[in-house]
Amino acid sequence: MGGLAFRYHGSEGPSNASELDIFLAGRVFYLYKVPFETVRDFVTNETPFSSKNMKVCGLQFGGLTDKQKSDLRYFIQTHTIGEARPKN
């Protein structure tokens, strides 16, 4: 509920935007204008599908509306397989 992480290819980091949209293609789910702050952005050595550098970006959500919290809770309950645990 507090944020998300994703992997991407590219030399530039995420834009300096402060809101993002989360949607699923082919599904009826669209969460828009989610406030966030980038908390991590680094190159990883884990590149299973490519020889290019892969980067990992971690985002922390800002003040979500009650509707956004409800929609995010629904997304997590229906589209994930477990709780993420930070590495020690």
Sequence and secondary structure as in RCSB ss.txt:
>XXXX:A:sequence
MGGLAFRYHGSEGPSNASELDIFLAGRVFYLYKVPFETVRDFVTNETPFSSKNMKVCGLQFGGLTDKQKSDLRYF
IQTHTIGEARPKN
>XXXX:A:secstr
  EEEEEEESSS   S SEEEEE TTSS EEEEEEEEEEEEEEES  TT SS EEEEEEEE    HHHHHHHHHH
HHHH SS      
